[in-house]
Amino acid sequence: MERRRTRRVKVGGVAIGGGAPVTVQSMLNTRTTDIEGCVKQIAELADAGCDLIRLAVPDEDSAAAFGVIAKRTGLPLIADIHYSYKLAHLALDNGAKKIRMNPGNMRDFGEIKELARRMADAGVPVRVGVNGGSLDPKFEGMDEADALAKSALECADVFEQCGLKDIVLAIKASDVGTMIAANRKVAGMCDYPLHLGVTEAGTLRSGLIKSAVGIGTLLGAGIGDTVRVSLSAPPVEEVLAGKTLLRSLGLKTDCVEVVSCPTCARTEIDVAGLAAAVERATAHVRLPLKIAVMGCPLNGIGEGKHSHLAIAGGKERSVIMRDGEIVSRVANDMLLPLFMTMLDDYIADYSKNC
């Protein structure tokens, strides 16, 4: 698909827009003052393939902790700021590589100009993040999609006038249709990279569906440069969902695809348990591998022929396939440990030949 052309923005060493691969983001759900908890969660997110990580900075203690965390992890971290320009400046003092600010609750253009000039001098980009739940009251009565678009562009223009060109827009709503409409409007009116997400999307189940529809619709139209699948669930689930969404659209290839069947009366093995174990074990792998976990030979052999590694379940013994060929028939009670060993060996061999 042809992607929308945008300017390129760099967050530390990570590029957004300008033809760069679509990146996956998440946000910590630990308190920023819990330094050890944050460092641990950042490591988990990075291991799962998260490209960019955001931390809330709600007070001065959090801003100070942000600096310690940034030094401990060595990753380009994003500071999420609301209400306080002072906290934005403190986050910059403490190593933030990007500032997210919300024009719904930071509306003093004089303060924004001062912040913009400092960020431009430091080479730190801004994410102008507008949410349906926190719009500036002056937009009341307008169509929500129009209001979201107008708010984002109005604020971005202030940063632009002050010389800050590294701007990313995030326009989110909990209503999927509104989110899609607002991003379509903005996409046709500027060249800023767009951060896509359905805010307050809900629980793991409903949030995944709403995000797949909203984010997927826009990405399928070539719109969007970075994504966050917002879930009321552990942040790692957001990363795994984002990677799966991008892979499904052909926008990400450096990750493992796990194919598994929905199961039926023919199923002879624990497909869900095996597939989940394989997915967990390969979340950190940056290789374009396809692995099939199938409950019976009906489609299992066929999927195996098109996969790098595959299982086709049987009543007492199951088939393991490698590069489309049957290489082993294994007793079901030994299937998981043997397959995991073969998986490790395959990844090691594949990596050597890349």
N, C-alpha and C positions, 0 to 999 in steps of 0.2 A: 504494500500500500504506500502511497505517497504521503509523507508526513508534512505537516505544516512547518513552514520555514520560520525560525525564530533566531534571535540573538543568542549567543552562548554565554552562560554565567558559570563561574567556577566557585565551588565551595571547598576551600582547601584545594586538594588535588582532584576533586570530583566535578565533572562537567555536567551541566544541565542545559538542554536545548542546543541549538546550532548543529543539529545532526548527531549529537552524542546519543548513545544508547539510553533508553528510558530507565531511570533509576528507581529503586524501591526504598521507601523511607518508613520509619516507625518512630514512636515516642515512648520514653520511659514512663512506667507507671509507679516507680518508686519515688519517694521524696528526694529532692535534689540534695538535701542536707544529709541524707544517708549515703555517704560517699562509698562505702564498701558495697552496699546494695546496688548502687548505680554502676560501679565498675564491673560488678558481676553480670548485671543485666546487659550492659553494653557489649561485653565479651560474648554473651549468648546470642545477641542480635547480629553481631559481626560474623560469628561462626555460622549463623543461618543464612548469611548472604545479604544482610542489610547494607545498603550503600551510604545512607545518611541517617543520623540519629539526632532527635530533638529532645531537649530537657526544658521543663518549666522553670522559670526564674520568678517566683512570686514575691521574694523579699531579699533583703541584703545578705542574709546568711546563705541563701541559695546561690546568690551571685558569687560569693566567696567560694562556696563548695564547687561551683561550676569550674572555677579555675583549677582547683586541685584535681578534679575528675579529668579535665582536658589534658593536664600534664601526665596523669596516670595512664590514660588510654592511648594518647598519641593520635586520636582520630579527629577529623574535622567535625565539631559538634555545633548544633544550632541552638540558640537561646530563644525560648518562647516567651515573649514579653506582652503583658497587658497593663494598661492604665498608667504605667510609670516610665517616663523618659529617663529618669535617674538610673533605673534598673537596666535599661538598654545600654547606657554608658558604662555601667559597672560590668555588664556582660562583655562588652568590648575590651575593657581593661583586663578581663580574666580569660581572654583567648577565644571568644566566640568567633566562629568562621562564617556565621550568617545570623542575622537577626530576623525573627518573625515578629511583626507588629500588626495589630488589628485596628484599622481606622474607625471601627465601630466604637472603640473606647479610648483611642488616642487621636484626638481630633484637633489638637493645637498645631496649626501649620507652622507657627514660628518655632516651636520645639522640634517639629519634624524636620524643618530646614537645617537647624543646628546639628541634629543627629545625622542627617543625610550628608552634610559636608564632611563630618568626621568619618563616616563610613566610606565615602568616596576616597578620602585621603588614605585610609587604611586598606583599601581594596577589599572591603567586606560587603557582600551583597545583602539585599533586603528581600524578604518574602512579605509582600503585602497580602495578608490573609484575611479575607472577608467571610464571615459566617452569617447564615440566615438568622441565627438566634441572637446576634449581637450587632445588628445594623444600627447605624447612626439614626436617631429619631427623625432627623430632617427628611429621611426617605419614606416616612410613613405615608401610606396612601398610594404609593407607586406599585406597579407590578413588581413582584419580588425579584424576578430574574433581571429586570431592567435596573432595579435599585442596587443589586449586588454588583452588576457590571459597572454601573456609574460610580459606585463607591470605590471600587478597586482602581479604576482608571484615574479618577480624580486624585487619589492619594499617590499613585505611581507618578503622576505628572509633577507633583511637588518634589519628589525625590529626583526626578529627571532634571527639573529646572535647576537643582542645586549641584548638578554634575554627577550624580550617582546613576550610572547606566546599567549597573548589574542588578536587575530587578526581576523577581519571579512573582507571578500572581497566583494566588490560591483562592478560588471562589467556590464555597461549599454550602450545601444545604442538606437538611435531613430528608427533604423530598427529592426523589431521584429526578423527576421531570424538571424541577426548578434548577437543580444543579446542572443538568445537561443543557438546558436553554441558556442559562447565564454564561456558561463556558463557550458555547457556540457563538454567542454575541461578541464576547471579548476576543475570541480567536480571530474574528473578522475585522477587528478594529485596532490591532496592535501587533508588535512582533515580540512581546514578552513571552518567555517560556511559561508554561502553565503547570502548576502542581494540582493533580486531580485527586479528589476524594469525596465520599459522601459522609458528611459529618454526622455524629450521633447515629451511626448506621444501625446500632443495636447489638444483640448477642451474636455469638459465633455463627449460628445458623442464619438468622435474618440479615445480619450484617454482611455476610459473604454474598448473599444473593443480591442485596441492594447495591453493594459495591461493584459486583461483577456486571450488573446491568448498567449502572451509571458510568463507571470508569471504562468498562469494555466498549460501550457505545461510542464514547468519544475517541478512545484509542483506535477503534476500528475505522473511524473517519479521519485518522491521521492527526488528531488533536491530543496533546498531552506530552509532557517531557519528564515528569517524575510523579510517582503515585504513593499514596498511603491508603491502605485498606483499614479504616478505623473500626475497631471491634471492642466490645466489652469482654475482652479475653486477654490472655497473656500476649505481650507484644510480639513474641516469636511467631505466633499464629498470624499476625498481620504480615510479617515478612514472607512466610511460606505462601500465604494467599496471594500476595503481590507478585511473587515469582511465578506462581502457577498461572495467574492471569496473563502476565506478559508472555510466558511460554506458549499458552494456548493461542495467542494472537500472532505467534511467530516473531515477537519482539525481544525474546531472550532465548539464547541457545546454550549459554554456559552453565547449565544446571541439569539435574537429573529429573527425568519424567518417569513417574511410577504409574503404570497402567494396571488397574485391577477390575475384576468383574463384579457385578452387583450381587452375585450369588443366587442360587436357586436350589431346588431339591436334588440337583446333580452334584452339588458342592460336597467335596470330601475333606477339605482342609479349612483351617481358620484363615480365610482370605483377608479379612479386615485386620486381624492381628499381625499377619505376616507383612501386609502392605504398609501398615503403620510403622512397623519396625524398620523396614527398608527405607521408608521416607525419612524417619528420624536419623538413620545411620548415614544417609547421603545428603542431608540438608546443606552440609558445608562443601560438598564436592562441586568444583567449577569445571565440569566436563559435560558435553552434550550426549549423555547416555539415556537410553530408554530401557526400563526394566518392567517386565510384565509379571504380575502375580494373578494367576487364573485358577479357578476352583475345580475345573475338570478339563478333559481333552477337547471338548466340543469346539471352543474357540481358542483354547489355550495353546495348542500346537501352532495354529495360524498366527496368533499374536507373537509367539516365540520366534517364529521365522523372521519377524520384522523388528525384533528387539535385540539388544546386546546381551541381556541375560533374561531368563524367564523360568517360571514355575508353571507346570500344568498338573493340577492335583489329581490324585488317584485314590482308590479306596484304602489301600494299605501302603502303597508306595507312590511317590510322585516323580514326575519327570523334571529334570533341570536341563535347560537349553542354553548354549553359549553361541553367539553369532549365528543363530538360526539352526544349529545342529544339536541333537540330543547328545548330551555328554555323560549323563548319570541318571540312574533310577534309585531313589533314596527312600528309606523307610520314613513314614510321616513323623514319627517321634524324633527323628534326627534332622528333619528338613530345615528348620530355622538355623541351627548352628552351622550346618554344612553349607547352606546357601550363603550365609554371611561370610564364611571363610572364602568361598568362591568369589563373592562380591569384592572383598578386599583385594584378592589376587587380580581380579579383572581391572579394578581401578588402578592398581600399581602398574600392570602391563600397559594399559591404555595411556597412562601418563607418560611412560617412558617413550612411547611411539608418537606422541603428539609433536 
